[in-house]
Amino acid sequence: MPAGARPPDPVSSKPPPSDNGLFRPHPLLRGGHRQTLLAYLLRRRLRWPHPAEDLVVDTDDGARLLLRATWQPGPREDRPALVLVHGLGGSDSSAYVLSTGALAFARGWHVVRMNMRGSGDGEELCPLLYNAGLDGDLLAVLEAVAGLVPRVAVVGFSLGANLTLLAAGRQHQRLPRALEAVVAVSPPLDLSACADTLERRDNRLYQRYFMRMLGEAYRRRHRRRPDLFPPDREAGLVTVREYDDRITAPFGGYDGAADYYARSSAGPHLASIALRTLVLSAADDPMIPVRSVEPWPTAPSVRREVTTTGGHVGFVGRSSAPGWFWAPERALDFLESRG
């Protein structure tokens, strides 16, 4: 399917594999908004408990990316490395990254927490804006990590999940041989549909949060590099689509938000993925309509699991991962399996 194509009619599409009842939270924890907001409340105090080494990766277009790597003791080649990719407004210290990384480290993985360009402490290295289509950035990170360990896997979250799938599909011929499998948690496979969904009245809380965060990020960049980022470009914007049209798209080389969404959505590329891949979504995700997740044709190597509840990167339930986060267990079980 060509980039930018819309998904086929879900009525006529083959239904995706279900979660087979794997995620069964307490009945009082069910519901998309409840799962999403509880995830924030339960995990907001998480901190990274292990020493970390800062690694800097240069991309082909001159950006510099900050990685935080925590290595298992002993010979580095004896263990696989898990690269974690955050979502919109996140960083290597995002709670879902910390929870997943903590469980992965406890299960014997090296953990590499990626900052997208200009994110977190990486803003000191690179003031540029990231976007959902920068799969070359992830490719550069994977090549760097593959130069340090013989086995690599990736777990991406939300926007980072889209980026992970985009790289796995669109860049499949360039992926390092060390990359064995990927997991995408709550990926926005159709960015335009997700931008529309954020504009619903019941999603005003999330829209305001993202716009406040994006506006602050743009103002920081203007203060740091006024030669690159003109003043007040973010002024008056109230939706993510407006922000993407006025800021993300022109600074990313796209012809407006529609062009950005069409060229950066991972859905059309699921059929090109050759790696073992798990796409984990929730039917009640308030930001990602399930109709934008289910219909895309997939390669045989791609397993799609849509849970009945879980919210957006919520999946709040009993788990050995910190913060009552079930998704890391499912992701690591998948990555460690041979099926």
N, C-alpha and C positions, 0 to 999 in steps of 0.2 A: 504494500500500500504506500503511495507516495506521501512524503512529508506534507503535513498540513491537511491531509484528508480527514473527513469526519468519520467516526466509527459507524459500522453498519447498524441497521435497525436491530435493537436488542430482541425484538419479538422473533425475528427470523434467524438470529444467531444461535449457535450452539452454546448452551449454558456453561459457564466456567466451573471448574472443580470447586466444591464448597470446602469449608473448614472441617467438615465431618464432626462438628460438635467439639472441636479441640478447646475452644475458649468458652468457658462456662463460669462467668462471674456470678457473685451473689445477686439475686434478683433486685435488691435495692441499689446495686451499682450499674444497672443496665440503663441505656439511653445515651444518645450521641453527645448532647451537651454535658450531661452529668459525667460521662467518661472523660471528655476533653478537659473539663474544669477540675475534676478531681485529680487528674494526672498532674496538673500544674501545682495544686495544693500539696499533694503527697510527695512531690519530688523537688520542690523548689529549694530545699536546704541541702541537696546532695552536693558533695565536693569530691574532687579526685583524690583518692587516698594513697596513691603510689608516686614514687619519683618519676619524672618525665624528662626526656631529652628533646630539646627543640631542634627540628630539622627544617631547613629552608629549601624549597624546590622552585626552580625557575621554569617558567612556561615559554613556549615558542614565541609568544608575542610580548615578552618582557615583563610579565607580572611575576611577583614573588609570593609564594604561598608558605604559610607557617603550619608545620605539623608538630604535634606533640606525641612522642613515641615512648611507650613504656615496655621495656624488654623483660622477658622472663630470664631468670638466672640460668647460667650454663651456656653451651654453644648456641648461638643465635639460629643456626640452620636446623636445629632440632625441633623448632616449633613453628607453626604457621602464624602469619600476621593478619589481624583483622583491621581493615581501614574503615573508619566511621565517618559519615558525611552528614553534616547538620542541615537543617532546613532554613527557611526564610527568617532572617533576624537572629539566627543562632550562631553558635561558635563551638569550639572544642569543649567549652564548659556548659553547654546545654544539658539539661537534666536527663533527657532521653539518651544522649551520648554517654554521659557519665554512668548511668545505670547499665546500659548495654556493655560498655567497656569494663566495668567492674566485674560483671558476670563472666565475660569472655576471659579476663585475666585470671579469675579464679578457676576457670576450666582449662587453663594452660596456654592461652593464646598470647602472643605479643599484641599490643593494642596501639594503633596509630590513629589519633584523632585529628582529622583534617579541618583546617579553617579555609573556607572559600576565600577568593581574593578579596582583600579589604575587610575581612571579618575578624571579630575578636581582637586579640593582640596582633594579628596579622595586618591590621590597619596601619601599624607603624612601618611595616615593610612595603605596603602597596596601598595607595589611596583609591585605587580603581574600584568600580562597582562590579559586583558579580551579577550573574543572571542564570536562568534555568538552562540556557543552551550552551554553557561553557564546558562541554564534555572534554575538550582538550586539556583543561586544567586537571580534571580527574585522571585523564590518561597520563599526564606528566607525573602525578603523584604515584600512580600504580607502577610506572616504570622505575621511579626512584626506589620505592619499597621493594619491588622485585629484584633490584640490584643488591638488596641487603639480606633477603630471605628467599628460600626456594618456593614457598607456598603462600598465597595471598587470597583473601576473600574480602568482600565489601558488604557493609550494611549501610544503606542510606535512608534518611527520614524525610518525609514530606518533599519539599523542593529538592533536597539532596537525594531523595529516592528517585525522583524524575531524572535528575542528572545521572545517577547510577545506571538506570535503564537505558537512557539515551546513549551513554558511552558504550554499554554492552551491546546495543544494537547497531547504532550508526558507526561506531568505531571498532566493530568486531574483528576486522582484519588487522588492526594495529594493537590489540590488547596483548600484554605480555603473557608468555606461556605460563608464568607462575600463578596467574589469576585462575582460580578453580571454580568459584561460584559467587553469586551475589544475591542479596536480599533487599527488597524495596518495601519499606513500611509506610503506608498511607501515601502512595505516590499520586500527584495530580497529573494523570496521564493526558488530560485535555485541559490545558491551562486556561483557555477561553471559557469553558464551562465552569471551571472553578472560580474564575474572576466574577462571572455572573452570579454564582451561588453566594459569594461573599456579600453581594448587594441585597440579599434578602433581609427583611426587617429583623428576623430572629437571629441574624448573624452580625448585627450592628456592633456588638462587643468585640468580636474578632477583627472586623474591619477597622474600628477605631484603634485597636491595639497595633495592628500592622501599620496604619498610617502614621501614628505617633512615632513608632520605631523608625520607619522609613524616612520621615521628615527629619528626625534628629540625626540619622546617619548622613543624610545629604548635607545638613548644615555643618556637621563636623568636617566633611570633605571640603566644603567651600572654605572653611577657616584654614584648613591645611593647605589646600591648593586652589586659591581663587583664580589662578590662570586656567585651570581645567574646568572648574565648576562655578558657573555664574551665580550671583546671589539671587535668592527668592524664587528659584525655579520651582521649588516645592510648594510655594505659597498658594493657598486656595484649593489644593487638591483634597478630595474627600474619599476617593475610592482607589483601590489598588490598580484597577484598570486605567484610571486617569494618571496615576503615578507612572505606570509602565509606558503609557503613551507619551508622556512628556519627558520622562527621565530615563527609565530603563532602556527603552527602545533606541532612542538616538545615541546614547552613550555606548550601547552595545552593538551598534551597526545595523539596526533593524529599521524598517520603514513603518514605524508606528506599532502600537500594541498588537493589532491583529496579525501583522507579519511576525512579530516576536513570538506570539503564542503558537502560530502555525508551524514555525520552524524549530521551536524548542520543546514541543510536547513529545513525550516518549511513546505515547500510544501507538502511532503508526510504525514504530520500529521494533515492537515486541516480536514480530514474526521473523526478524533477522538475528535474534539472539541465539548464539550457539552454546553459551555457558549454562550450567545448571543454575536456574533462577527461581526465586520465590517472590511473588508479588502478594503482599499481605495487606488487605484493606478491610474496612468495616462498612457494612451496609448503612449504618446510621451516622457515618462521618458527616458532621454539619458543614464542612468546607468542601468536601469532594463528593459530588453526587454519584451514587453507585452506577447510574446509567453511563457515566463517563469512564468507568473502570471495567465493566463486564464485557462489552461487545468486541473489543479489539482482537483480531486473530493473533494467535501466539505460535511460536515455534514449539516443537515437541519437548524442548528442554526447559520450557517455562511452565511453572506451576502457579496457578492463581488461586488464592484462598480468600474468600470474602466472608468474614464472620458476621453474625447477625447484629452484634453490638461491639463497641470498641472505641467509638468516637474518632477524633483525629489525633493520632499518635498517643492514644489513651491506653486502651487494653489494660484497664485497671482490674487486677485480680490477684489472687495468691500466686506468688512467684518467688524463686530464689534470687531474682534480680532485685536490687534495691528499689524502693519506691512503688512496690506493688505493680510491676511492669511485666506483663506476661509475654509481650512481643520478643524480648531478647531470648527467652527460653526457646520459643518456637524457631527463631532465626538460627540460633546455635545448634539446635537439634537438626535442623535442615542442613546446615553447613557441615556438620560432623557426620551426617549419614552418607552412605555410599549409594543409596538408591536414587 
